[in-house]
Amino acid sequence: MVEPSVDGAGADAVGARRRMRPRSVRARATLGAVAVVLAALVAGAAIFAASLGASLEASVARSGELRAEELATRVEAEGPAVLGQLEDEIAQLVDEESGSVLAATEDAEGLDLPAVDDPVRTRLDGDPVLVVAEDAGEDRVLLLATPLEDEQEAVATVVGMLAVAVPLLAAVVGATTWLVVGRALRPVDRIRSEVDAITGDRLDRRVPVPASGDEIAALATTMNRMLDRLDDAARAQRRFVSDASHELRSPLATIRQHAELAAAHPATTSTEELAQIVHEEGLRLQGLVDALLTLARLDEGAPIAAHPVDLDDLALAEAARLRGLGVRVDASGIGPARVDGDERMLGQVLRNLAENARRHAAGGVAIAVSERDGWALVTVDDDGAGVPEAERERVFERFVRLDEARAREAGGSGLGLAIVRGIVQAHGGSIAVDASPRGGARFSVRLPSAG
């Protein structure tokens, strides 16, 4: 099917129509209210005028029938000649069989009144009348025509008044809507002006919250909460960039100092010593960059590859690695547990927790894995100094070291536990730290088990 093309002139016409439409909420609300009220008033006025006309006509018909009945009684009692004595009335006595006029009032002479059974609206000499019929006995029918000019004038007067009142009332509604909506939207204009002035370096500003307690106040409150989150995120980003720069500068400064020392005083160091320092600091620099890249991917919220992973296998591998480094490890609590996730990332969780326990352990480390109530549980204990209760949430923040000197000497970057929490949360789990039965710290990871 070929889509109809729109030439330049057609596009310009569409654009012109769009530009002609009112864009402000205030104008649209006013026009909408006026249109609805005007349509309702016009429909109501039309119905009222029609009902009034029908009611007046029914009243005339009842009055005509009563008068016709009265005249028919007089004709039967006094004879047809009584009609000639009437003035300002249009009445005829008609033979029912032949239709000939037997008698008529002065105003009805020469007129052709229609023979009717029910009241009928017609015109005589251009004037509207209502004709009613009444049996006058001896096969005669009395026809009486009642003028409708007064009723029509009454309806015309009402219609004229409605023609003035309806637009006036619609104008009042429009003006009222314009003022009310403008007053209601005045806080929105202040909010818009304030938001327009907020820039990346002025995230501390907040929009005014009106005291109305309505939807606009709720919107302002929501926007302030959003600005709070943006401000916190910007502060965290600046702090992260500052900390990352500091951490990256440290190994670079070490390499530069030893290189400058070797260049200025070759006798004070050997090539092997310089190479060893460059190698160690390079590994530290590589670890920092890898950690930063991992955190960046976690912050992006990229989907995690979901494959069955045996946590007990990862835990046993870490226990064997730590034993190879000379650490005493209790792995008796490792039982079967399977989750759906990324094996490399989950392996990094076990590696970081094991390394953290190894750095802070006084004598040994314990690793346990179990599965209970649809959750896989991993605990890593050490017998070190533990984590103070006030610092147990802070240890998962980036570049946080509770023991700054020891952590730097051991090669810690302050990112390991932040990476652990990011990976665990990306897998739909949680992590916490509390006191260990061994006297040190216990890190507990909770992950949804594989269905």
Disulfide bonds with the S-S distance in Angstrom:
none
